[in-house]
Amino acid sequence: MGNKGRTSPRIVCCAIPIARAAGKVLVITSRKRPDNWVLPKGGWESSDVVLENAALREALEEAGVRGTITRFVITIPTPAATYHFYELDVVSLEQDWLERNERRREWVDYAEALRRLEWKKELSQGLRLSSLAPAR
């Protein structure tokens, strides 16, 4: 993706939407690569004020998810972006949301989510460090 003229890496906030009682993760399809799965994520905007708000906003826009940030997971720097991961305990799923016509969403277990996210190293690494990961 590159830095698109930026002198510093893009700040990306990522939600890991969890249905804790079911032990499931909500994954969504990528807009740019519709056959690939991702976690809701996007750029921090100054109107978000704090990084957690950006993760909440992206989860609502991209996946139609409402919930509560319950845990900071990790910050992963790359040359193009700095990813901030947050666990989001899902309270509700909207049936009508901003990107509903551009993405699919699906609840999957941890192992399946990890398998679907393997193509994007940062996303799979963030999930591996979440509280859903099996104890080592």
Biotite code that builds the C-alpha atoms (Angstrom):
import biotite.structure as struc

atoms = struc.array([
    struc.Atom([0.000, 0.000, 0.000], chain_id="A", res_id=1, res_name="MET", atom_name="CA", element="C"),
    struc.Atom([2.851, 2.383, 0.725], chain_id="A", res_id=2, res_name="GLY", atom_name="CA", element="C"),
    struc.Atom([2.792, 5.682, 2.520], chain_id="A", res_id=3, res_name="ASN", atom_name="CA", element="C"),
    struc.Atom([0.965, 7.678, -0.191], chain_id="A", res_id=4, res_name="LYS", atom_name="CA", element="C"),
    struc.Atom([3.177, 10.710, 0.310], chain_id="A", res_id=5, res_name="GLY", atom_name="CA", element="C"),
    struc.Atom([3.239, 10.456, 4.105], chain_id="A", res_id=6, res_name="ARG", atom_name="CA", element="C"),
    struc.Atom([6.522, 11.033, 5.878], chain_id="A", res_id=7, res_name="THR", atom_name="CA", element="C"),
    struc.Atom([5.536, 8.740, 8.748], chain_id="A", res_id=8, res_name="SER", atom_name="CA", element="C"),
    struc.Atom([3.685, 5.399, 8.823], chain_id="A", res_id=9, res_name="PRO", atom_name="CA", element="C"),
    struc.Atom([-0.120, 5.448, 8.781], chain_id="A", res_id=10, res_name="ARG", atom_name="CA", element="C"),
    struc.Atom([-1.821, 4.835, 12.144], chain_id="A", res_id=11, res_name="ILE", atom_name="CA", element="C"),
    struc.Atom([-4.190, 1.884, 11.748], chain_id="A", res_id=12, res_name="VAL", atom_name="CA", element="C"),
    struc.Atom([-6.613, 0.806, 14.479], chain_id="A", res_id=13, res_name="CYS", atom_name="CA", element="C"),
    struc.Atom([-7.884, -2.746, 14.400], chain_id="A", res_id=14, res_name="CYS", atom_name="CA", element="C"),
    struc.Atom([-10.779, -4.336, 16.278], chain_id="A", res_id=15, res_name="ALA", atom_name="CA", element="C"),
    struc.Atom([-10.865, -8.030, 17.098], chain_id="A", res_id=16, res_name="ILE", atom_name="CA", element="C"),
    struc.Atom([-14.655, -8.547, 17.419], chain_id="A", res_id=17, res_name="PRO", atom_name="CA", element="C"),
    struc.Atom([-15.330, -11.350, 19.901], chain_id="A", res_id=18, res_name="ILE", atom_name="CA", element="C"),
    struc.Atom([-18.448, -13.240, 20.975], chain_id="A", res_id=19, res_name="ALA", atom_name="CA", element="C"),
    struc.Atom([-16.771, -14.308, 24.203], chain_id="A", res_id=20, res_name="ARG", atom_name="CA", element="C"),
    struc.Atom([-19.390, -16.810, 25.419], chain_id="A", res_id=21, res_name="ALA", atom_name="CA", element="C"),
    struc.Atom([-19.255, -18.629, 22.069], chain_id="A", res_id=22, res_name="ALA", atom_name="CA", element="C"),
    struc.Atom([-15.483, -18.256, 21.681], chain_id="A", res_id=23, res_name="GLY", atom_name="CA", element="C"),
    struc.Atom([-15.941, -16.822, 18.180], chain_id="A", res_id=24, res_name="LYS", atom_name="CA", element="C"),
    struc.Atom([-14.290, -14.041, 16.162], chain_id="A", res_id=25, res_name="VAL", atom_name="CA", element="C"),
    struc.Atom([-16.085, -11.968, 13.525], chain_id="A", res_id=26, res_name="LEU", atom_name="CA", element="C"),
    struc.Atom([-14.098, -11.736, 10.296], chain_id="A", res_id=27, res_name="VAL", atom_name="CA", element="C"),
    struc.Atom([-15.017, -9.702, 7.238], chain_id="A", res_id=28, res_name="ILE", atom_name="CA", element="C"),
    struc.Atom([-14.005, -9.779, 3.597], chain_id="A", res_id=29, res_name="THR", atom_name="CA", element="C"),
    struc.Atom([-11.509, -7.276, 2.265], chain_id="A", res_id=30, res_name="SER", atom_name="CA", element="C"),
    struc.Atom([-12.875, -4.673, -0.141], chain_id="A", res_id=31, res_name="ARG", atom_name="CA", element="C"),
    struc.Atom([-9.697, -4.720, -2.234], chain_id="A", res_id=32, res_name="LYS", atom_name="CA", element="C"),
    struc.Atom([-9.365, -8.526, -2.179], chain_id="A", res_id=33, res_name="ARG", atom_name="CA", element="C"),
    struc.Atom([-12.940, -9.907, -1.803], chain_id="A", res_id=34, res_name="PRO", atom_name="CA", element="C"),
    struc.Atom([-11.674, -13.501, -1.534], chain_id="A", res_id=35, res_name="ASP", atom_name="CA", element="C"),
    struc.Atom([-9.524, -12.613, 1.486], chain_id="A", res_id=36, res_name="ASN", atom_name="CA", element="C"),
    struc.Atom([-10.669, -12.154, 5.065], chain_id="A", res_id=37, res_name="TRP", atom_name="CA", element="C"),
    struc.Atom([-9.589, -9.392, 7.454], chain_id="A", res_id=38, res_name="VAL", atom_name="CA", element="C"),
    struc.Atom([-10.448, -7.867, 10.814], chain_id="A", res_id=39, res_name="LEU", atom_name="CA", element="C"),
    struc.Atom([-12.200, -4.468, 10.884], chain_id="A", res_id=40, res_name="PRO", atom_name="CA", element="C"),
    struc.Atom([-9.449, -1.861, 10.690], chain_id="A", res_id=41, res_name="LYS", atom_name="CA", element="C"),
    struc.Atom([-8.686, 1.557, 9.343], chain_id="A", res_id=42, res_name="GLY", atom_name="CA", element="C"),
    struc.Atom([-6.877, 4.813, 9.751], chain_id="A", res_id=43, res_name="GLY", atom_name="CA", element="C"),
    struc.Atom([-7.051, 6.878, 12.900], chain_id="A", res_id=44, res_name="TRP", atom_name="CA", element="C"),
    struc.Atom([-8.625, 10.303, 12.349], chain_id="A", res_id=45, res_name="GLU", atom_name="CA", element="C"),
    struc.Atom([-8.135, 13.292, 14.633], chain_id="A", res_id=46, res_name="SER", atom_name="CA", element="C"),
    struc.Atom([-11.904, 13.338, 15.270], chain_id="A", res_id=47, res_name="SER", atom_name="CA", element="C"),
    struc.Atom([-11.514, 9.892, 16.893], chain_id="A", res_id=48, res_name="ASP", atom_name="CA", element="C"),
    struc.Atom([-9.457, 11.568, 19.663], chain_id="A", res_id=49, res_name="VAL", atom_name="CA", element="C"),
    struc.Atom([-8.183, 8.217, 21.020], chain_id="A", res_id=50, res_name="VAL", atom_name="CA", element="C"),
    struc.Atom([-7.104, 5.078, 19.166], chain_id="A", res_id=51, res_name="LEU", atom_name="CA", element="C"),
    struc.Atom([-9.824, 2.937, 20.766], chain_id="A", res_id=52, res_name="GLU", atom_name="CA", element="C"),
    struc.Atom([-12.508, 5.161, 19.218], chain_id="A", res_id=53, res_name="ASN", atom_name="CA", element="C"),
    struc.Atom([-11.052, 4.541, 15.755], chain_id="A", res_id=54, res_name="ALA", atom_name="CA", element="C"),
    struc.Atom([-11.239, 0.779, 16.333], chain_id="A", res_id=55, res_name="ALA", atom_name="CA", element="C"),
    struc.Atom([-14.886, 1.131, 17.444], chain_id="A", res_id=56, res_name="LEU", atom_name="CA", element="C"),
    struc.Atom([-15.740, 3.311, 14.430], chain_id="A", res_id=57, res_name="ARG", atom_name="CA", element="C"),
    struc.Atom([-14.091, 0.925, 11.954], chain_id="A", res_id=58, res_name="GLU", atom_name="CA", element="C"),
    struc.Atom([-15.876, -2.079, 13.494], chain_id="A", res_id=59, res_name="ALA", atom_name="CA", element="C"),
    struc.Atom([-19.229, -0.322, 13.048], chain_id="A", res_id=60, res_name="LEU", atom_name="CA", element="C"),
    struc.Atom([-18.512, 0.945, 9.503], chain_id="A", res_id=61, res_name="GLU", atom_name="CA", element="C"),
    struc.Atom([-16.956, -2.240, 8.130], chain_id="A", res_id=62, res_name="GLU", atom_name="CA", element="C"),
    struc.Atom([-18.713, -5.007, 10.085], chain_id="A", res_id=63, res_name="ALA", atom_name="CA", element="C"),
    struc.Atom([-21.840, -3.450, 11.611], chain_id="A", res_id=64, res_name="GLY", atom_name="CA", element="C"),
    struc.Atom([-20.579, -4.357, 15.080], chain_id="A", res_id=65, res_name="VAL", atom_name="CA", element="C"),
    struc.Atom([-21.270, -2.499, 18.329], chain_id="A", res_id=66, res_name="ARG", atom_name="CA", element="C"),
    struc.Atom([-19.525, -3.351, 21.554], chain_id="A", res_id=67, res_name="GLY", atom_name="CA", element="C"),
    struc.Atom([-16.974, -2.473, 24.173], chain_id="A", res_id=68, res_name="THR", atom_name="CA", element="C"),
    struc.Atom([-13.196, -2.373, 23.901], chain_id="A", res_id=69, res_name="ILE", atom_name="CA", element="C"),
    struc.Atom([-12.076, -4.695, 26.683], chain_id="A", res_id=70, res_name="THR", atom_name="CA", element="C"),
    struc.Atom([-8.357, -5.082, 26.087], chain_id="A", res_id=71, res_name="ARG", atom_name="CA", element="C"),
    struc.Atom([-5.406, -3.549, 24.263], chain_id="A", res_id=72, res_name="PHE", atom_name="CA", element="C"),
    struc.Atom([-3.590, -6.408, 22.510], chain_id="A", res_id=73, res_name="VAL", atom_name="CA", element="C"),
    struc.Atom([-0.451, -5.083, 20.791], chain_id="A", res_id=74, res_name="ILE", atom_name="CA", element="C"),
    struc.Atom([1.055, -2.392, 18.585], chain_id="A", res_id=75, res_name="THR", atom_name="CA", element="C"),
    struc.Atom([2.791, -3.738, 15.465], chain_id="A", res_id=76, res_name="ILE", atom_name="CA", element="C"),
    struc.Atom([4.966, -1.300, 13.499], chain_id="A", res_id=77, res_name="PRO", atom_name="CA", element="C"),
    struc.Atom([5.615, -1.869, 9.791], chain_id="A", res_id=78, res_name="THR", atom_name="CA", element="C"),
    struc.Atom([7.295, 0.466, 7.300], chain_id="A", res_id=79, res_name="PRO", atom_name="CA", element="C"),
    struc.Atom([3.916, 1.605, 5.906], chain_id="A", res_id=80, res_name="ALA", atom_name="CA", element="C"),
    struc.Atom([1.697, 1.503, 8.998], chain_id="A", res_id=81, res_name="ALA", atom_name="CA", element="C"),
    struc.Atom([1.600, 1.139, 12.756], chain_id="A", res_id=82, res_name="THR", atom_name="CA", element="C"),
    struc.Atom([-1.187, -1.260, 13.735], chain_id="A", res_id=83, res_name="TYR", atom_name="CA", element="C"),
    struc.Atom([-2.927, -0.963, 17.128], chain_id="A", res_id=84, res_name="HIS", atom_name="CA", element="C"),
    struc.Atom([-5.056, -4.008, 18.065], chain_id="A", res_id=85, res_name="PHE", atom_name="CA", element="C"),
    struc.Atom([-7.969, -4.010, 20.515], chain_id="A", res_id=86, res_name="TYR", atom_name="CA", element="C"),
    struc.Atom([-10.333, -6.740, 21.634], chain_id="A", res_id=87, res_name="GLU", atom_name="CA", element="C"),
    struc.Atom([-13.953, -5.733, 21.138], chain_id="A", res_id=88, res_name="LEU", atom_name="CA", element="C"),
    struc.Atom([-16.608, -7.659, 23.065], chain_id="A", res_id=89, res_name="ASP", atom_name="CA", element="C"),
    struc.Atom([-19.581, -7.567, 20.708], chain_id="A", res_id=90, res_name="VAL", atom_name="CA", element="C"),
    struc.Atom([-22.896, -6.395, 22.152], chain_id="A", res_id=91, res_name="VAL", atom_name="CA", element="C"),
    struc.Atom([-24.920, -6.220, 18.924], chain_id="A", res_id=92, res_name="SER", atom_name="CA", element="C"),
    struc.Atom([-24.752, -6.714, 15.171], chain_id="A", res_id=93, res_name="LEU", atom_name="CA", element="C"),
    struc.Atom([-26.481, -4.153, 12.970], chain_id="A", res_id=94, res_name="GLU", atom_name="CA", element="C"),
    struc.Atom([-28.414, -5.459, 9.980], chain_id="A", res_id=95, res_name="GLN", atom_name="CA", element="C"),
    struc.Atom([-27.919, -2.165, 8.146], chain_id="A", res_id=96, res_name="ASP", atom_name="CA", element="C"),
    struc.Atom([-24.388, -0.707, 8.201], chain_id="A", res_id=97, res_name="TRP", atom_name="CA", element="C"),
    struc.Atom([-22.197, 1.479, 6.019], chain_id="A", res_id=98, res_name="LEU", atom_name="CA", element="C"),
    struc.Atom([-20.235, -1.199, 4.114], chain_id="A", res_id=99, res_name="GLU", atom_name="CA", element="C"),
    struc.Atom([-22.878, -3.979, 4.099], chain_id="A", res_id=100, res_name="ARG", atom_name="CA", element="C"),
    struc.Atom([-22.955, -4.034, 0.285], chain_id="A", res_id=101, res_name="ASN", atom_name="CA", element="C"),
    struc.Atom([-19.163, -4.223, -0.004], chain_id="A", res_id=102, res_name="GLU", atom_name="CA", element="C"),
    struc.Atom([-18.264, -6.934, 2.502], chain_id="A", res_id=103, res_name="ARG", atom_name="CA", element="C"),
    struc.Atom([-19.359, -10.250, 3.941], chain_id="A", res_id=104, res_name="ARG", atom_name="CA", element="C"),
    struc.Atom([-19.040, -11.051, 7.637], chain_id="A", res_id=105, res_name="ARG", atom_name="CA", element="C"),
    struc.Atom([-18.856, -14.381, 9.382], chain_id="A", res_id=106, res_name="GLU", atom_name="CA", element="C"),
    struc.Atom([-18.446, -15.694, 12.930], chain_id="A", res_id=107, res_name="TRP", atom_name="CA", element="C"),
    struc.Atom([-15.722, -18.338, 13.082], chain_id="A", res_id=108, res_name="VAL", atom_name="CA", element="C"),
    struc.Atom([-13.761, -20.071, 15.804], chain_id="A", res_id=109, res_name="ASP", atom_name="CA", element="C"),
    struc.Atom([-10.222, -18.995, 16.668], chain_id="A", res_id=110, res_name="TYR", atom_name="CA", element="C"),
    struc.Atom([-8.473, -21.647, 14.537], chain_id="A", res_id=111, res_name="ALA", atom_name="CA", element="C"),
    struc.Atom([-10.560, -20.792, 11.462], chain_id="A", res_id=112, res_name="GLU", atom_name="CA", element="C"),
    struc.Atom([-10.051, -17.045, 11.971], chain_id="A", res_id=113, res_name="ALA", atom_name="CA", element="C"),
    struc.Atom([-6.295, -17.587, 12.204], chain_id="A", res_id=114, res_name="LEU", atom_name="CA", element="C"),
    struc.Atom([-6.361, -19.680, 9.022], chain_id="A", res_id=115, res_name="ARG", atom_name="CA", element="C"),
    struc.Atom([-8.288, -16.978, 7.138], chain_id="A", res_id=116, res_name="ARG", atom_name="CA", element="C"),
    struc.Atom([-5.988, -14.174, 8.348], chain_id="A", res_id=117, res_name="LEU", atom_name="CA", element="C"),
    struc.Atom([-2.666, -15.948, 7.636], chain_id="A", res_id=118, res_name="GLU", atom_name="CA", element="C"),
    struc.Atom([-2.257, -14.077, 4.329], chain_id="A", res_id=119, res_name="TRP", atom_name="CA", element="C"),
    struc.Atom([-1.818, -10.785, 6.250], chain_id="A", res_id=120, res_name="LYS", atom_name="CA", element="C"),
    struc.Atom([0.963, -11.237, 8.790], chain_id="A", res_id=121, res_name="LYS", atom_name="CA", element="C"),
    struc.Atom([-0.004, -8.314, 11.050], chain_id="A", res_id=122, res_name="GLU", atom_name="CA", element="C"),
    struc.Atom([-3.605, -9.488, 11.378], chain_id="A", res_id=123, res_name="LEU", atom_name="CA", element="C"),
    struc.Atom([-2.720, -13.072, 12.217], chain_id="A", res_id=124, res_name="SER", atom_name="CA", element="C"),
    struc.Atom([-0.089, -11.886, 14.701], chain_id="A", res_id=125, res_name="GLN", atom_name="CA", element="C"),
    struc.Atom([-2.608, -9.606, 16.443], chain_id="A", res_id=126, res_name="GLY", atom_name="CA", element="C"),
    struc.Atom([-5.126, -12.457, 16.714], chain_id="A", res_id=127, res_name="LEU", atom_name="CA", element="C"),
    struc.Atom([-2.451, -14.855, 18.041], chain_id="A", res_id=128, res_name="ARG", atom_name="CA", element="C"),
    struc.Atom([-1.834, -12.462, 20.930], chain_id="A", res_id=129, res_name="LEU", atom_name="CA", element="C"),
    struc.Atom([-5.514, -12.055, 21.794], chain_id="A", res_id=130, res_name="SER", atom_name="CA", element="C"),
    struc.Atom([-7.140, -13.652, 24.821], chain_id="A", res_id=131, res_name="SER", atom_name="CA", element="C"),
    struc.Atom([-8.853, -16.185, 22.514], chain_id="A", res_id=132, res_name="LEU", atom_name="CA", element="C"),
    struc.Atom([-5.525, -17.788, 21.654], chain_id="A", res_id=133, res_name="ALA", atom_name="CA", element="C"),
    struc.Atom([-4.993, -21.169, 23.329], chain_id="A", res_id=134, res_name="PRO", atom_name="CA", element="C"),
    struc.Atom([-2.655, -21.062, 26.330], chain_id="A", res_id=135, res_name="ALA", atom_name="CA", element="C"),
    struc.Atom([0.887, -22.017, 25.399], chain_id="A", res_id=136, res_name="ARG", atom_name="CA", element="C"),
])
